[in-house]
Amino acid sequence: MSKNSWYVGGLNFECSGCGNCCSGPDEGVIWINKQELQLLAEFLKMPIEDIRRKYTKRLGFKTTIIEEPVNKDCIFLEKKNGQKRCTVYSVRPSQCRTWPFWTSNLAGPTDWDHAAVRCPGINRGEKYTFERIERIRKNKL
């Protein structure tokens, strides 16, 4: 068993659509790779060069989606009718797709519970098996 055996019995998660994982107030990074940029460009019906210029920035050798300058929300998070929604949900980057099953959140029960403070979907809803969590964590969706 790996060091992550603390969740061998599985974990519950159901996205509530709250947008907290995409929101400030802290600055973060939303990594996006070339294939994901291409999907985003096709979805938005824009040339990839325009996507890069308008919605991303370089950090070292990687690319990240920009955030709103004031509230640090992802640029693609939109508030409508009092709720925050991702406007590119169907083509969101793998970093977004794998939430909350990030290695940092799965390091131990305390880390999982810390993530749950911000994410109301953690410890609720569907039970994910250890094997499924590991596939998601390793981005082998």
N, C-alpha and C positions, 0 to 999 in steps of 0.2 A: 504494500500500500504506500502511496506517496504521502508527502507531508500534508497534502490536502485531504487526508482521510477524515477530517472532522466533519465533512459534509457527505460522507459515503451513503448516508440514508437519504440524500437528496435535499433540495431546497425549494421553497415555494416562491413564485414570482408571477405577477400579472401586471402588465403595464397599465397604469391608470390614466395615461395620457396627460399627466400634469405638466410636463415640460421641464421639471426641475433638473433633470440630468443634462439639459441643454441651456440652462440659465446661469447667470451670474449669481451673486455679486463678484465672485472670484474669477479672475482671468484663467483661461485654460487653453488647451490645444485640441483641435479636432482634426486628426491626421486624415489625409485623403491621398490615395495613390493614383497612378495614371489611369488605370482601368476605371476606377470610381469617378475620376474627373470626366472621362469620356461618357460614362453613363449619365452623369449630371448634365453635361453639355447636350446630349441627345434629349434628355427629359425637358430641359429648359429651351430647347431649340435655338441654341446659341453656339457660335464657334468656340472651341475649347480655349483659344487665346483670350477671348472676352471673359470666359468663366474665370480663368486664372487671374486676369487683371481686376475684375470687379469683385470676386468673392474669396480670393485666397491670398496668402502671403507665404513667403519662404522662411523657414526657420532651419538654418543649417542646410542640410541636403534634403530636407523633407518639406512637404507642403501642408499647410493647415488652412482650414476654412476660417475666415475672419469672424470677429464678434462685433456686436454693436458697441461703439466706443463708450457709451455712458453706462449701460447696465450689464455689459459683458455677456449678453445672450448671444447664442449662435445667430448669424445673419439670416438663417433660414427659418428661425422660430418666429411665428406670427401670432399675435394675440387677437382673437376674434371671439365675440360674445363672452368675454371674461375668461376664456380658456386659451392656453398656449398650444399651438399645433405646429408640427414640422411641415413646411410647404414642399419638401422634397423627400418625404418619408419613404416612398417606394424605391428610391435610389440613394438613400442615406449611406454614408461610409460604414465600413465594417466595424469601426470603433463604436459607432452608434448602435449597430445591429447586435453587438455582443454585450451591451449593458444589461444587467448589472454584473454579469459573470466575468468581470475583469480579474486578472491575477491579484491586483491590489485589494479588491473587495473580498477575495476568497482566501487571503493569507491566513485568516483565523476568524473564529466566531465574533471577536470584538470588531474586526474590520468590516464584517458583514453587517453587524448591528449598527456600526457607525454610518454605513451607506444607507441603511434603512431609515435613519433619522431624516434624511433628505428625500428619500424615495418611498412614497406610500405603497408602492406595489410589491416591495420586498417583504417576504414572510406572509404573503397573501396569494390566493388563487392557485394556479396549476402547480403541481409538484414536478420538478425537473429531477431526473435521475442523475446520479453521479456521472455516468457515461455521457449523457447529453450535455451536462454542464461542462465537462472537459472538452467535448467537441466544440461547443460554443466558445469557451475560453481560448482554445487554440485556433479559433476562427476557421473551423472545418465544418461550417454550417451545412 
